[in-house]
Structure formats: structure tokens, C-alpha cells
């Protein structure tokens, strides 16, 4: 075992956990889960069977990552944020065959106590504010707040708000990283080096 597991944590047989990962107090990882390297699972985290968690993700205390959720590399899940996997749950109706896939792309931040309603895709390095409720797809680098969430701006990969309009043609250089971000219409992208 090349990862750390606190004695109170339960890791079911069959779970795949990458090197250098840390599994803290009262965590439960189901047997079908696939967890990358250098992942941190905070206290009281639950990871379902049909879950993929990429390398370098940080999942803070009291987060349940249910079946059909995929987190790409370096996703941050704030304390007590919520994933769902059934759109219209009822206790008396079995809807396990109606799970909707949720995809959170590389580098995204999901703030404390936010809710991600199932079936959405969250773009690379998007930033979901604390307490926001995401009900639709989120563009890469978008800053989302509110209930239901709406886009109020753009964020750099460094985690700084960029001074750009929501749409149009504009660009800005992140003062911390020197990376240039280019807005075309309603899509923001990072200008690759040398270009």
C-alpha cells in the first residue's frame, strides 16, 4: 500500500488508489472506485463504486462523491459541497438505472456548500462560489455564484478574477502567472506559449 489510510477509514476490497494519496478519518471508499495519485480525501468523505477521481484532487471534509461522478486532475471540492446523481429522486421509486453522469474537468474549484445537480459538465478551471447551485453546464474558467448559479466573471488558473467582460473580444494577462487569457464571444481560453 503506497498511500496513507487513517485507521478509522474503510477502503473496500477492489478500490484502486494511487500512490501518495491520503485517506483521513471516517472515510469510506467503495470497491469499484478509481482514485488517482496524490489525492486527499478529508474527514467523513464517501466515494461511490462508479466514481473516478483524477490525480491531485483535494476533497475536503463531509463530501459524498456518488456514482457516475468523474473528477479530472486537480479538482478542488470544498467542505460539505454536494453532488447528486438522480434528477428527480423519490424514496418509493428505484431510479438507480436513471443516474446521470457528472463531469468536473481539470483544475475546477467547487466552493464550500455548493451543490452540483447531476448531468452537468463543469469546464476546466471553472470556479463555483460557496453555496452556489449548478443546474447547467459551466464554461471553462467561468466564475459562478448564486442560486441558481449564474456567471459573473472569469477566473485565471492561478485563482484570480480576471477583469474581462462576460462576452466579446478581449484579453488579459494574469499578473501572478504571466499567462495571457483571450476571450472570443462567450469562450475564454489560455494562449499557449509561443503563440
C-alpha positions in Angstrom: 0.0 0.0 0.0 1.7 3.2 -1.2 -1.0 5.6 0.2 -1.9 6.7 3.7 -5.1 5.4 5.3 -6.2 6.5 8.7 -7.2 3.5 11.0 -10.8 4.7 11.1 -11.2 4.8 7.3 -12.8 1.9 5.3 -11.5 1.1 1.9 -13.5 -1.8 0.4 -11.7 -4.6 -1.5 -11.2 -3.8 -5.1 -10.8 0.0 -4.8 -7.9 1.4 -6.8 -5.9 4.1 -5.0 -2.9 5.9 -6.4 0.5 6.4 -4.8 0.8 9.2 -2.3 -2.9 9.6 -1.7 -4.2 10.4 1.8 -7.4 9.0 3.3 -8.3 10.6 6.5 -10.7 9.9 9.4 -14.0 8.1 8.8 -13.7 8.0 5.0 -15.5 5.2 3.1 -14.2 4.2 -0.3 -16.3 1.7 -2.2 -14.7 -1.3 -4.0 -15.4 0.0 -7.5 -13.8 3.5 -7.0 -10.8 4.5 -9.0 -8.7 7.2 -7.3 -5.5 8.7 -8.7 -2.2 9.6 -7.1 -1.6 12.4 -4.6 -5.4 12.7 -3.8 -6.5 13.9 -0.4 -9.8 12.7 1.0 -10.8 14.7 4.1 -12.7 13.6 7.1 -16.0 11.8 6.5 -15.7 11.6 2.7 -17.7 8.9 0.9 -16.7 7.7 -2.6 -19.1 5.5 -4.5 -18.4 2.5 -6.7 -18.8 4.2 -10.1 -16.6 7.1 -9.3 -13.3 8.2 -11.0 -11.1 10.8 -9.2 -8.1 12.1 -11.0 -4.6 12.8 -9.8 -4.0 15.7 -7.3 -7.7 16.2 -6.4 -8.5 17.6 -2.9 -11.8 16.6 -1.4 -12.4 18.4 1.8 -14.5 17.2 4.8 -18.0 15.9 4.6 -18.2 15.5 0.8 -20.0 12.5 -0.8 -18.9 11.6 -4.3 -21.8 9.5 -5.6 -21.9 7.0 -8.5 -21.5 8.5 -12.0 -19.3 11.4 -10.9 -16.0 11.9 -12.6 -13.4 14.3 -11.4 -10.5 15.0 -13.7 -7.0 16.1 -12.5 -6.6 18.6 -9.7 -10.3 19.3 -8.9 -10.9 21.0 -5.5 -14.1 20.1 -3.7 -14.8 22.5 -0.8 -16.1 21.4 2.6 -19.6 19.9 2.6 -20.3 20.6 -1.1 -22.8 18.2 -2.7 -23.0 16.0 -5.7 -26.3 14.4 -6.8 -26.9 11.5 -9.3 -30.6 11.3 -9.6 -32.5 14.3 -11.1 -36.0 13.6 -9.5 -35.5 11.3 -6.6 -38.4 9.6 -4.7 -37.9 7.2 -1.8 -40.6 4.8 -3.2 -39.2 4.6 -6.7 -36.0 2.9 -7.6 -34.1 5.1 -10.0 -30.6 3.5 -10.0 -30.9 3.0 -13.7 -31.5 6.7 -14.2 -28.2 8.0 -12.8 -26.9 11.0 -14.8 -23.2 11.5 -15.4 -21.5 14.5 -13.9 -18.1 15.5 -15.2 -15.8 18.1 -13.5 -12.9 19.0 -15.7 -9.2 19.6 -14.7 -8.4 22.3 -12.2 -12.0 23.3 -11.4 -12.9 24.6 -7.9 -16.2 23.7 -6.2 -16.7 26.0 -3.3 -17.9 25.1 0.2 -21.5 24.1 0.5 -22.2 24.4 -3.3 -24.5 21.9 -5.0 -23.8 20.2 -8.4 -27.1 18.9 -9.8 -26.4 15.7 -11.8 -26.0 15.6 -15.5 -23.8 18.7 -15.9 -20.2 19.3 -17.2 -18.0 21.8 -15.5 -15.2 23.2 -17.6 -11.5 23.4 -16.9 -10.5 25.8 -14.1 -14.1 27.0 -13.6 -14.7 28.4 -10.2 -18.0 27.7 -8.4 -18.6 30.0 -5.4 -19.6 28.9 -1.9 -23.2 27.9 -1.7 -23.9 28.2 -5.4 -26.3 25.7 -7.1 -25.2 24.5 -10.5 -28.0 23.3 -12.7 -26.5 23.6 -16.2 -23.1 23.2 -17.9 -20.4 25.6 -16.8 -17.8 27.0 -19.3 -14.1 26.7 -18.8 -12.7 29.5 -16.5 -16.2 30.8 -15.6 -16.9 32.3 -12.2 -20.3 31.1 -11.0 -22.3 32.3 -8.0 -25.9 32.2 -6.6 -29.0 30.1 -6.5 -29.5 29.0 -9.3 -25.9 29.9 -10.2 -25.1 32.5 -12.9 -21.9 33.5 -14.4 -20.5 36.8 -13.1 -16.9 36.7 -14.5 -13.8 34.7 -15.4 -11.1 33.2 -13.3 -7.4 32.5 -14.1 -5.8 29.2 -13.5 -4.0 30.8 -10.6 -7.4 31.5 -8.9 -7.6 35.3 -9.5 -10.6 37.0 -11.0 -9.8 38.4 -14.5 -11.0 41.9 -15.5 -12.9 40.8 -18.6 -16.5 41.2 -19.8 -18.8 38.2 -19.9 -18.7 38.2 -23.7 -16.9 39.9 -26.5 -13.4 40.1 -27.8 -10.8 40.9 -25.1 -7.7 39.7 -23.4 -5.8 40.0 -20.1 -2.6 38.7 -18.6 -2.7 37.2 -15.2 -0.3 39.3 -13.0 0.8 36.2 -10.9 1.5 33.7 -13.7 2.1 35.9 -16.8 -0.5 33.7 -18.7 -2.5 35.5 -21.3 -6.2 34.8 -21.5 -8.2 35.5 -24.7 -12.0 36.0 -24.7 -13.8 35.3 -28.0 -17.5 35.6 -27.8 -18.5 33.7 -24.7 -15.5 31.4 -24.6 -12.2 32.1 -22.7 -9.0 30.2 -23.5 -5.4 30.4 -22.4 -2.9 31.5 -25.0 -0.3 28.8 -25.4 3.3 29.8 -25.0 4.9 30.9 -28.2 1.6 32.0 -29.6 
